[in-house]
Amino acid sequence: MNNENTNSNLSSSTTVGKYRDMERNKDIEKIVKFFEKRIKERYISPFSDKKYKNGFIMMASACLMIESLESFWQGWKKSPNSSLTFCQFFSRNPRFDVIRGLTQEFYVNIRCGIMHQGETTGGWHIRRDKNQLFELETKTIDATKFLSEMEKALKDYCNTLRDNEWDHEIWKKFRKKMNNVCHNTAR
């Protein structure tokens, strides 16, 4: 907690200082609500009710969200290996079973293609008008459906936090990651 900027915003309604108060009080419900709001504000809400949505940037956001959620799940200071991050995330989340077995391809052609080359690669495509999350024949991801499933995965994680006691391993890892987030506010 040394040198943390207690006035730094962690979400639109929670500062580092306010989070630290919730943590001292072991207020699971307030922490979960804050966390859910933080993630939604950063990765999901920017695409709500927008006339000019773009599936490409929606998938970039979803990939960032995967890395963020997995870092909290694992208690990582930072992702040690993004490929591993995606493998672990998809293997734990049955919402993405349709991609299981293709995680490495997804990582290389969607995540790395977008983040490093500004495009998908390997014949993978992103659309927003499909009737399913992933179409294997055309290697097409529906960004709207994907982001919707990401929001549900966030709710699943939040419910897992709610369902466990403060000293459970999932909470220890969450707090470890949050400590790193708070430390990153130091001047």
Secondary structure as GFF3:
##gff-version 3
##sequence-region A 1 187
A	DSSP	alpha_helix	16	24	.	.	.	ID=ss1
A	DSSP	alpha_helix	28	39	.	.	.	ID=ss2
A	DSSP	pi_helix	40	44	.	.	.	ID=ss3
A	DSSP	three_ten_helix	45	47	.	.	.	ID=ss4
A	DSSP	alpha_helix	55	74	.	.	.	ID=ss5
A	DSSP	alpha_helix	82	92	.	.	.	ID=ss6
A	DSSP	three_ten_helix	94	99	.	.	.	ID=ss7
A	DSSP	alpha_helix	103	106	.	.	.	ID=ss8
A	DSSP	pi_helix	107	117	.	.	.	ID=ss9
A	DSSP	beta_strand	125	127	.	.	.	ID=ss10
A	DSSP	beta_strand	134	135	.	.	.	ID=ss11
A	DSSP	beta_strand	140	142	.	.	.	ID=ss12
A	DSSP	alpha_helix	143	162	.	.	.	ID=ss13
A	DSSP	alpha_helix	169	183	.	.	.	ID=ss14
###
